[in-house]
Amino acid sequence: MTRTLSAPVTVAFDYTRSTGPVLGRFLTGLRDGQVVGGRTSDGSVVVPPPEFDPVTHDPVTEFVDVAPTGTVTSWTWVPEPVAGQPFDRPFAWALVRLDGADAPFLHALDVSSPDQVSTGMRVQVRWAEERIGAITDIACFEPEDGGDGGFETVASATSSTTDTEVEVRGAPATSPDTTVPVTGVVTPVSLDYLYAASPEESAFYRGLNEGRIVGQRCPTCQKVYVPPRSACPADGTPTAEEVEVSQTGTITTFCIVNVPFLGQKIVPPYVSAYVLLDGADIAVLHLILGVDAAEVRMGMRVRAVWKPREEWTYSLENIDHFEPTGDPDADFDTYRHHL
């Protein structure tokens, strides 16, 4: 039996969102070296501040500056960190009730052994060297009695909503611009997984690595699917016959891309189109080049343009794009059922 193919895949994008007035106030505070909480209707101070009161459901509008020191209320040890966590060495996640707050705040605690962590221990914020208005502006917590940790007492601040004075510690090396509030955040999102191709898909990808486009034929309805399916979606019959199809085809539908976006490799405008390859019964989505975007149309005949052979791999990206053949447009009746 032919070995099936597999490959690691990473799906990633930058998620951008507006913060609103409450989280924006909290993140602006972090950028400026201050931890900000919100007061709820029962008088409790919560960090980070909630956007709405959990009891009255009214917007939270009263903010309180709390201290960058606090007490561990609970913790868990991480002996084997994974990608994306604050440290590449063992550390602890800890719930810390900051001085001046009534609810605990979850963040990383930088200690080298679980023996160095205990409920009730005193900790302090370690600020990131560069602050941008993100939760990572707090690099982590560290034991309060574990040395100065780069901290320096710089002032005493009085909360605008209480008479309690809290000692403000932790002046980072950078001096951020405090004139502009934080109104948005960009969060990278990434998912790593191992994709295992089916035997039919493996044959398809091996064909692409050989400069061929292959599909599978349903023995019942005789339809040819590219990329192949393990079973016919029309009647459920397992596909069994491998079929090599033409590298020319017909544009059935298309989209002109005019809007730029993050990670875009081609300058707009350009065309993404469904191409019904000759001999296939399902269209494949690909890029159309070699023609002005305004001239692309349904029924246009196109052919595959391959990348240089040394760049080929087991991927549909071996085909760089499709371009017009110069032949007359296909009759509508030849692709009307493939729109």
SULVENRA-V852047 format. One record per helix or strand of 2 or more residues. SS is the DSSP state (alpha for helix, beta for strand). FROM is the first residue (numbers start at 0). LEN is the number of residues. If there is no record, write none. Layout:
BEGIN
{{SS:FROM:LEN} {SS:FROM:LEN}}
END
This chain:
BEGIN
{{beta:5:13} {alpha:19:12} {beta:34:5} {beta:44:2} {beta:62:4} {beta:68:10} {beta:90:8} {beta:104:5} {alpha:113:3} {beta:121:6} {alpha:134:3} {beta:137:6} {beta:152:6} {beta:164:5} {beta:183:13} {alpha:198:11} {beta:213:5} {beta:223:2} {beta:237:7} {beta:247:10} {beta:269:8} {beta:283:5} {alpha:292:3} {beta:300:6} {alpha:308:3} {alpha:315:3} {beta:318:6} {alpha:331:3} {alpha:335:3}}
END
